[in-house]
Amino acid sequence: MTDTGSLLTTLDCRACCAQVDPGHPVGVCPNCGHALLASYDLGKLDGARWKASLPGRVASLWRYRELLPVGREESIVTLGEGFSPILRLDGGVPADGHGLWLKDDGGLPTGSFKARGMAVAVSRARELGVRSTFVPSAGNAGVALSAYAARAGVHARVYLPERTPQPMKDGCRAYGAEVLELPGTLREVGTAARAAEGRSGAFDLSTLREPYRVEGKKTMGLEIAEQFGPGDLPDAIVYPTGGGTGLVGMFKAFQELRALGIVERIPRLYAVQPDGCAPVVRALEDGASATSPWESPHTVAPGLLVPAPFASERILEAVRESRGGGATVSDASIVRAMRVLATRFGVSASPEGAATYAGLEPLRARRAIREDETVLLYNTGSGLPFSIPALERSLAAEESSPQR
């Protein structure tokens, strides 16, 4: 067996300060039920030498193997995920580093950034002997688990809201996963899934309810630092926020890189949510330490329809400690942004990813982001499962409805 060089040491709970042995499958903190985050022995890594070694490594997220939790190369389950492109979105000179940029995870295996988290989580689960998994999902996470579980030879059960786009339901089934469609939002589906799986023995891969998906998402920040260069990080990163794992992961990445002496500062992180489901932005504006459930949630962006994100304390912490903020956008502005990104820039963006482009206007209007700053938008998924004309017709029908 070949050692990856992983420096994983413990799983830490920020809520009660417990430390948990990572040598066996574990979900939330056994003491208080909060999220666990992986810690690494960074003192054993020479940051400058490690950074210099990266260009010669495989062009996938596994190039950062020392800062990932999988200990044996034989355990790695990969479809070539990671190292997605960063594209210029304005007319400036690309070499000047300023302006508007977009990191596009729409071309990753399974069509979204969820491939990052599931690649790492399934690999670690396989290493620890897990043979059966489940996840409640708005769509993309379910497709990703289905693919990686198939490659790993692990059983997967995916719980989806009935309103999930049909291509995502079909995708899960195409990879051989068992699919259950349930009424309600992701919150209700998650509750039902955990109740149904209580005694099944299957491992829960829900967002932040196990410690390793966030490690896969962390590679977004590691890639951003490598692709821009440690001295030229964006001033701000605008991120579509549902479950919020990406914000937690990127913030963790920049913290670890700073501890290694590779970066000196952390970009400001901005959460963008639809105005029909914005618990994180509301909590930021209210100064709350955690989110409260959003009543009557609705949006055209299924991945952002998360009325009560788990471990919201960690999401809010990432945004606040980076000196960032939040903004809400309308469904109409999200669909307009999808069309603009496609027709002007050739970017196929999911509604979630397009929300970041829509969020630029309110963020710039209140001077949270300045025109002279380097700004990175994060497109978390491909727009191919979505029909822009169909979304436009749906919104027009809602607008003309007598009930509005």
PATORVEX-42770 format. One line per field, with one value per residue (C-alpha): residue number from 1; residue in one letter; z, x, y. Coordinates in nm, 4 decimals. Each point is the difference from the previous one (the first is absolute). Example, Ala and Ser with C-alpha at 12.3 -4.5 7.8 and 13.67 -1.06 7.14 Angstrom:
<rs>
resi [1,2]
resn [A,S]
zz [0.7800,-0.0660]
xx [1.2300,0.1370]
yy [-0.4500,0.3440]
</rs>
This chain:
<rs>
resi [1,2,3,4,5,6,7,8,9,10,11,12,13,14,15,16,17,18,19,20,21,22,23,24,25,26,27,28,29,30,31,32,33,34,35,36,37,38,39,40,41,42,43,44,45,46,47,48,49,50,51,52,53,54,55,56,57,58,59,60,61,62,63,64,65,66,67,68,69,70,71,72,73,74,75,76,77,78,79,80,81,82,83,84,85,86,87,88,89,90,91,92,93,94,95,96,97,98,99,100,101,102,103,104,105,106,107,108,109,110,111,112,113,114,115,116,117,118,119,120,121,122,123,124,125,126,127,128,129,130,131,132,133,134,135,136,137,138,139,140,141,142,143,144,145,146,147,148,149,150,151,152,153,154,155,156,157,158,159,160,161,162,163,164,165,166,167,168,169,170,171,172,173,174,175,176,177,178,179,180,181,182,183,184,185,186,187,188,189,190,191,192,193,194,195,196,197,198,199,200,201,202,203,204,205,206,207,208,209,210,211,212,213,214,215,216,217,218,219,220,221,222,223,224,225,226,227,228,229,230,231,232,233,234,235,236,237,238,239,240,241,242,243,244,245,246,247,248,249,250,251,252,253,254,255,256,257,258,259,260,261,262,263,264,265,266,267,268,269,270,271,272,273,274,275,276,277,278,279,280,281,282,283,284,285,286,287,288,289,290,291,292,293,294,295,296,297,298,299,300,301,302,303,304,305,306,307,308,309,310,311,312,313,314,315,316,317,318,319,320,321,322,323,324,325,326,327,328,329,330,331,332,333,334,335,336,337,338,339,340,341,342,343,344,345,346,347,348,349,350,351,352,353,354,355,356,357,358,359,360,361,362,363,364,365,366,367,368,369,370,371,372,373,374,375,376,377,378,379,380,381,382,383,384,385,386,387,388,389,390,391,392,393,394,395,396,397,398,399,400,401,402,403,404]
resn [M,T,D,T,G,S,L,L,T,T,L,D,C,R,A,C,C,A,Q,V,D,P,G,H,P,V,G,V,C,P,N,C,G,H,A,L,L,A,S,Y,D,L,G,K,L,D,G,A,R,W,K,A,S,L,P,G,R,V,A,S,L,W,R,Y,R,E,L,L,P,V,G,R,E,E,S,I,V,T,L,G,E,G,F,S,P,I,L,R,L,D,G,G,V,P,A,D,G,H,G,L,W,L,K,D,D,G,G,L,P,T,G,S,F,K,A,R,G,M,A,V,A,V,S,R,A,R,E,L,G,V,R,S,T,F,V,P,S,A,G,N,A,G,V,A,L,S,A,Y,A,A,R,A,G,V,H,A,R,V,Y,L,P,E,R,T,P,Q,P,M,K,D,G,C,R,A,Y,G,A,E,V,L,E,L,P,G,T,L,R,E,V,G,T,A,A,R,A,A,E,G,R,S,G,A,F,D,L,S,T,L,R,E,P,Y,R,V,E,G,K,K,T,M,G,L,E,I,A,E,Q,F,G,P,G,D,L,P,D,A,I,V,Y,P,T,G,G,G,T,G,L,V,G,M,F,K,A,F,Q,E,L,R,A,L,G,I,V,E,R,I,P,R,L,Y,A,V,Q,P,D,G,C,A,P,V,V,R,A,L,E,D,G,A,S,A,T,S,P,W,E,S,P,H,T,V,A,P,G,L,L,V,P,A,P,F,A,S,E,R,I,L,E,A,V,R,E,S,R,G,G,G,A,T,V,S,D,A,S,I,V,R,A,M,R,V,L,A,T,R,F,G,V,S,A,S,P,E,G,A,A,T,Y,A,G,L,E,P,L,R,A,R,R,A,I,R,E,D,E,T,V,L,L,Y,N,T,G,S,G,L,P,F,S,I,P,A,L,E,R,S,L,A,A,E,E,S,S,P,Q,R]
zz [0.0000,-0.0850,0.2544,-0.1272,0.2631,0.1524,0.3161,0.1469,0.3797,0.1617,-0.0625,0.2011,0.1200,0.0127,0.2157,0.3007,-0.0734,-0.0142,-0.2001,-0.1719,-0.1338,-0.3824,-0.0198,-0.0231,-0.1781,0.1835,-0.0841,0.2353,0.3362,0.2342,0.2940,-0.1290,-0.3500,-0.1776,-0.3095,0.0177,-0.2012,-0.0902,0.1446,-0.1454,0.1430,-0.2046,0.1922,-0.1944,-0.3359,-0.1458,-0.1628,-0.2539,-0.1106,-0.0177,-0.2113,-0.2369,-0.0474,-0.1154,-0.3714,-0.0542,0.1478,-0.1515,-0.1158,0.2352,0.3570,0.1162,-0.0628,0.3509,0.1541,0.3185,0.0932,-0.0790,0.2327,-0.2111,0.1206,-0.2709,-0.3732,-0.0550,0.1762,-0.2336,-0.2177,-0.2819,-0.3258,-0.0622,0.2130,0.0845,-0.1520,-0.1872,-0.2126,0.1055,-0.2770,-0.0585,-0.0163,-0.0920,-0.2668,0.1902,-0.0676,0.1510,0.1280,0.2153,0.2622,0.0620,-0.1067,-0.0024,-0.0151,0.0216,0.1195,-0.1919,0.1691,-0.2539,-0.1967,0.2893,0.0009,0.0657,-0.1018,0.3272,0.2896,0.1976,-0.1684,0.2223,0.3289,-0.1000,-0.1471,0.3323,0.2226,-0.1915,-0.0143,0.3761,0.0643,-0.2160,0.1901,0.3290,-0.1217,-0.0684,-0.2438,-0.0095,-0.0171,-0.0329,-0.0581,-0.0148,-0.2911,-0.2112,-0.3009,-0.0660,0.3177,-0.0743,-0.3531,0.1324,0.2717,-0.2510,-0.2323,0.2629,0.1883,-0.3258,-0.0641,0.3591,0.0042,0.2849,0.0199,-0.0196,0.0856,-0.1076,0.1454,-0.2281,0.0270,-0.2510,-0.1718,-0.0842,-0.3734,-0.1887,-0.1545,0.3500,0.1028,-0.3187,0.0615,0.3444,-0.1361,-0.2987,0.2374,0.1755,0.3188,0.1798,-0.0267,0.2271,-0.0846,0.2912,0.0389,0.1490,-0.0011,0.0729,0.3689,0.0104,-0.2266,0.2217,0.3125,-0.1666,-0.1350,0.3368,0.1620,-0.2632,0.0227,0.3796,0.0271,-0.3535,0.0727,-0.3037,0.0429,-0.0193,-0.2517,0.0586,-0.0176,0.3067,0.1766,-0.0791,0.0022,-0.3427,-0.2667,0.1264,-0.0557,-0.3657,-0.0190,0.1648,-0.3229,-0.1610,0.2176,-0.0501,-0.3767,0.0085,0.1910,-0.2414,-0.3178,0.0924,0.1887,0.3775,-0.0380,-0.2420,0.1699,-0.0864,0.2290,0.0126,-0.0834,-0.0685,0.0731,-0.0410,0.3421,0.0771,0.2441,0.0250,-0.0031,-0.2695,0.2141,0.2973,-0.2189,-0.1753,0.3273,0.1486,-0.3014,0.0298,0.3747,-0.0581,-0.2769,0.2275,0.2768,-0.2512,-0.0909,-0.3589,0.0091,0.2160,-0.0254,-0.0517,-0.2739,0.1170,-0.0397,-0.1093,0.0223,-0.2666,0.0560,-0.1751,0.1682,0.0346,0.2195,0.1698,0.3558,-0.0067,-0.1312,0.2511,0.2850,-0.1215,-0.0113,0.3394,0.1695,0.0991,0.0956,-0.1882,-0.2649,0.0696,-0.2394,-0.3004,-0.0271,-0.3346,-0.1945,-0.3792,-0.2819,-0.3510,0.1297,0.1574,0.1619,0.1854,0.1348,0.3435,0.2600,0.3039,-0.0764,0.2479,0.1928,-0.1043,0.2746,-0.2067,-0.3152,0.1741,0.1622,-0.3396,-0.1460,0.3016,0.0733,-0.3647,0.0330,-0.2690,-0.0107,-0.1888,-0.2585,-0.1209,-0.3623,-0.1715,-0.2055,-0.3019,0.0397,0.0325,-0.3294,-0.1722,0.1268,-0.1410,-0.3423,0.0197,0.1077,-0.2835,-0.2836,0.0926,0.1532,-0.1215,0.3562,0.0723,0.3567,0.2240,0.1714,0.3131,-0.1786,-0.1880,0.3323,0.0627,-0.3171,0.1012,0.3456,-0.1339,-0.0471,0.3592,0.1407,-0.2117,0.0596,0.3707,-0.0553,0.1622,-0.3173,-0.1922,-0.3765,0.0315,0.1941,-0.1228,0.0371,-0.0548,-0.0611,0.0653,-0.2462,0.1855,-0.2804,-0.3641,-0.1329,-0.2432,0.2140,-0.0058,-0.2824,0.0168,-0.2177,0.2220,0.3132,-0.1616,-0.0907,0.3495,0.1593,-0.2442,0.0842,0.3735,-0.0515,-0.1879,0.2452,0.1783,0.3299,-0.0142]
xx [0.0000,0.1203,-0.0209,-0.1413,0.1834,-0.3253,0.0657,-0.3469,0.0120,-0.3416,-0.3579,-0.0783,-0.3287,-0.0026,-0.3133,0.1169,0.3752,-0.0146,0.2630,-0.1072,0.2149,-0.0318,0.0907,-0.3601,-0.3155,-0.1472,-0.2671,-0.0711,0.1657,-0.0982,-0.0108,-0.2125,-0.1208,0.1776,0.2191,0.3492,0.2892,0.3229,0.3291,0.3463,0.3510,0.1082,0.3265,0.1240,-0.0423,0.2515,-0.2384,0.2453,0.1264,-0.3542,-0.1181,0.2953,-0.0861,-0.3575,0.0573,0.1499,-0.2979,-0.3198,-0.2404,-0.2791,-0.0939,0.2127,0.3103,-0.0679,0.0163,0.1863,-0.2894,-0.2677,-0.1208,0.0633,0.3069,0.0470,0.0176,-0.1867,-0.3028,-0.0306,-0.3127,0.0476,-0.1595,0.2583,-0.1771,0.1424,0.2250,-0.2824,0.0759,-0.0151,-0.1451,0.0132,-0.3414,0.0890,0.2017,0.3201,0.3407,0.0104,0.3555,-0.0835,-0.1773,-0.2790,-0.3625,-0.2707,0.0735,-0.1993,0.1128,-0.2043,-0.0731,-0.2720,0.2401,0.0945,-0.1056,-0.3768,-0.0362,0.0492,0.2297,-0.1665,0.2495,0.2710,-0.1664,-0.1291,0.3332,0.1723,-0.2864,-0.0579,0.3740,0.0325,-0.3152,0.1395,0.3300,-0.1867,-0.1988,-0.3377,-0.2057,-0.3335,-0.0730,-0.2925,-0.0534,-0.2952,0.0675,-0.1427,0.1479,0.3695,0.1286,-0.2157,0.1374,0.3559,-0.0475,-0.1604,0.3012,0.2718,-0.1792,-0.0266,0.3715,0.0827,-0.2309,-0.1994,-0.3793,-0.1725,-0.3522,-0.1012,-0.2983,-0.1253,-0.2770,-0.2736,0.0600,0.3630,0.0690,-0.0610,0.3498,0.1462,-0.2389,0.0875,0.3710,-0.0100,-0.1824,0.2328,0.2945,-0.1899,-0.0991,-0.3244,-0.2138,-0.2872,-0.2086,-0.1693,-0.2211,0.1279,0.3273,0.3429,-0.0648,-0.3018,0.1666,0.3085,-0.2066,-0.1901,0.3178,0.1725,-0.3113,-0.0224,0.3709,0.0163,0.0733,0.1146,0.3712,0.0506,0.2363,-0.1527,0.1809,-0.2202,0.1569,0.2223,-0.1482,0.3219,0.3481,0.1433,-0.2183,0.1187,0.3589,-0.0807,-0.1628,0.3124,0.1866,-0.1911,0.1988,0.3264,-0.0454,-0.0890,0.3201,0.2103,-0.1648,0.0061,0.3272,0.0264,0.0824,-0.2832,-0.3030,-0.3377,-0.1189,-0.3420,-0.1555,-0.3748,-0.1543,-0.3544,-0.1064,-0.2358,0.1504,0.3078,0.2679,0.1949,0.0367,0.1138,0.2408,0.1567,0.0460,0.1657,0.2308,0.1170,0.0522,0.2198,0.1951,0.0568,0.1229,0.2458,0.1271,-0.1236,-0.2595,-0.0127,-0.3674,-0.3398,-0.2342,-0.3293,-0.2735,-0.3495,-0.3055,-0.2673,-0.3475,-0.3382,-0.2396,-0.2460,0.2400,0.2738,0.0559,0.3764,-0.0241,-0.2745,0.2154,0.2949,-0.2132,-0.1578,0.3302,-0.1268,0.2393,-0.2043,-0.2704,-0.3695,-0.2160,-0.1323,-0.3778,-0.1654,0.3263,-0.0094,0.2498,0.0854,0.3428,-0.0498,0.3434,-0.0803,-0.3318,0.1467,-0.2217,0.1960,0.3666,0.1704,0.2997,-0.0933,0.2300,0.2990,-0.1402,-0.0541,0.3411,0.1701,-0.1723,0.0499,0.3608,0.0891,-0.1631,-0.2516,-0.3784,-0.3081,-0.2573,-0.3360,-0.1142,-0.3334,-0.0758,-0.0483,0.3507,0.1411,-0.1562,0.1159,0.3507,-0.0149,-0.0806,0.2695,0.2697,-0.0939,-0.0419,0.2692,0.2690,-0.0746,-0.0397,-0.2682,-0.0964,-0.2520,-0.2528,0.2142,0.3171,-0.1795,-0.1207,0.3543,-0.0057,-0.3409,0.1388,0.2658,-0.2493,-0.1246,0.3484,0.1479,-0.2980,0.0747,0.3764,0.0637,0.1978,0.1734,0.0416,0.3811,0.0200,0.0805,-0.3194,-0.0482,-0.3447,-0.0444,-0.2129,-0.0804,-0.1678,-0.0888,-0.3145,-0.0656,-0.2693,-0.1976,-0.1956,0.0335,-0.3113,-0.2007,0.1145,-0.0896,-0.3466,-0.0527,0.0925,-0.2224,-0.2917,0.0546,0.0183,-0.3319,-0.1744,-0.2974,0.1360,0.3036]
yy [0.0000,0.3508,0.2787,0.3281,0.2029,0.1231,0.2027,-0.0620,-0.0131,0.0525,0.1047,0.3122,0.1466,0.3787,-0.0004,-0.2065,-0.0301,-0.3803,-0.1889,-0.3199,-0.2830,-0.0041,-0.3676,-0.1187,0.1237,0.2982,0.2553,0.2889,0.0643,-0.2845,0.2423,0.2875,-0.0895,0.2866,-0.0226,-0.1470,0.1451,-0.1773,0.1223,-0.0585,0.0066,0.3009,0.0210,-0.3009,0.1760,0.2447,0.2464,0.1440,-0.3411,-0.1404,0.2932,-0.0433,-0.3693,0.0569,0.0820,-0.3455,-0.1828,-0.1405,0.2716,-0.0984,0.0812,-0.2956,0.2104,0.1358,-0.3476,0.1023,0.2267,-0.2584,-0.2782,-0.3110,-0.1901,-0.2635,0.0588,-0.3266,0.1500,0.2976,-0.0021,0.2472,0.1091,0.2728,0.2620,0.3400,0.2644,0.1709,0.3072,0.3632,0.2196,0.3746,0.1684,0.3572,0.1741,0.0687,-0.1430,-0.3512,0.0432,0.3018,-0.2147,0.2502,-0.0134,-0.2627,-0.3724,-0.3219,-0.3423,-0.2540,-0.3329,-0.0774,-0.2180,-0.2258,-0.3663,-0.0233,0.3669,0.1845,0.0854,-0.2806,-0.2341,0.1495,-0.0805,-0.3398,-0.1119,0.0624,-0.1171,-0.3240,-0.0682,0.0435,-0.2046,-0.2797,0.0168,-0.0356,-0.3007,0.1639,-0.2074,0.1845,0.3748,0.2379,0.3680,0.2401,0.2326,0.2790,-0.1791,0.0539,-0.1658,-0.3022,-0.0302,0.0327,-0.2614,-0.2353,0.0231,-0.0297,-0.2759,-0.1954,0.0418,-0.0985,-0.3024,0.1547,-0.0055,0.3404,0.1099,0.3512,0.1866,0.2788,0.2605,-0.0802,0.3356,-0.0905,0.0516,-0.3245,-0.0167,-0.0225,-0.2768,-0.1858,0.0561,-0.1601,-0.3034,-0.0272,-0.0514,-0.2776,0.1797,-0.0749,0.3163,0.1011,0.3081,0.1762,0.3074,0.3254,0.1920,-0.1406,0.0624,-0.2316,-0.2540,-0.0065,-0.0555,-0.2831,-0.1571,-0.0085,-0.1441,-0.2727,-0.0823,-0.0036,-0.3711,-0.0775,0.0213,0.2242,0.2963,0.3496,0.2212,0.3064,0.3451,0.0606,-0.3044,-0.1856,0.1578,-0.0749,0.1596,0.3367,-0.1172,-0.0558,0.3429,0.1432,-0.0689,0.2875,0.2383,-0.1886,0.0201,0.3691,0.0753,-0.2037,0.1283,0.3689,-0.0223,0.0491,0.3703,0.0744,-0.1522,0.1532,0.2768,-0.1649,-0.3368,-0.0050,-0.3369,-0.1443,-0.1224,-0.2853,-0.2479,0.2235,-0.2701,0.1823,0.3118,-0.2059,-0.1962,0.2999,0.1856,-0.3091,-0.0254,0.3587,-0.0408,-0.3036,0.1718,0.2987,-0.2307,-0.1492,0.3476,-0.0291,0.2803,0.3092,0.0880,-0.1591,0.1291,0.1434,-0.2594,0.1066,-0.2247,0.0501,-0.1450,0.0344,0.2405,-0.2893,-0.2007,0.2021,-0.1230,0.0621,0.3562,0.0787,-0.1307,0.2086,0.3137,-0.0706,-0.0731,-0.3455,-0.2793,-0.2608,-0.0026,-0.0422,-0.2067,0.1903,-0.0142,-0.0874,-0.0344,0.0228,0.0542,-0.1191,-0.1086,-0.3458,-0.0041,0.3228,-0.1262,-0.0749,0.1690,-0.1243,-0.0766,-0.2311,0.1395,0.3533,0.1310,-0.1129,0.1645,0.3323,-0.0257,-0.0428,0.3057,0.2256,-0.0935,0.0653,0.3458,-0.0898,0.0222,-0.1048,0.1023,-0.1237,-0.0139,-0.0605,-0.3079,0.2251,0.1422,-0.3539,-0.1093,0.3227,-0.0726,-0.3536,0.1453,0.2697,-0.2435,-0.2346,0.2503,0.2530,-0.2187,-0.3525,-0.1277,-0.2579,0.0865,-0.1692,0.2275,-0.0279,0.1075,0.2785,0.1407,0.1239,0.2110,0.1359,0.0747,0.2350,0.2844,0.0214,-0.0584,0.2788,0.2281,0.0102,0.0113,-0.3374,-0.0753,0.2808,0.0237,0.0079,-0.3282,-0.3482,-0.2017,-0.3719,-0.1461,-0.3705,-0.1946,-0.3184,-0.1933,-0.0388,0.1622,-0.2856,-0.1712,0.3269,0.1668,0.3780,0.0577,-0.2355,0.1832,0.3330,-0.1264,-0.1351,0.3328,0.1906,-0.2273,0.0567,0.3750,0.0040,-0.2307,0.1625,-0.1359,0.2279]
</rs>
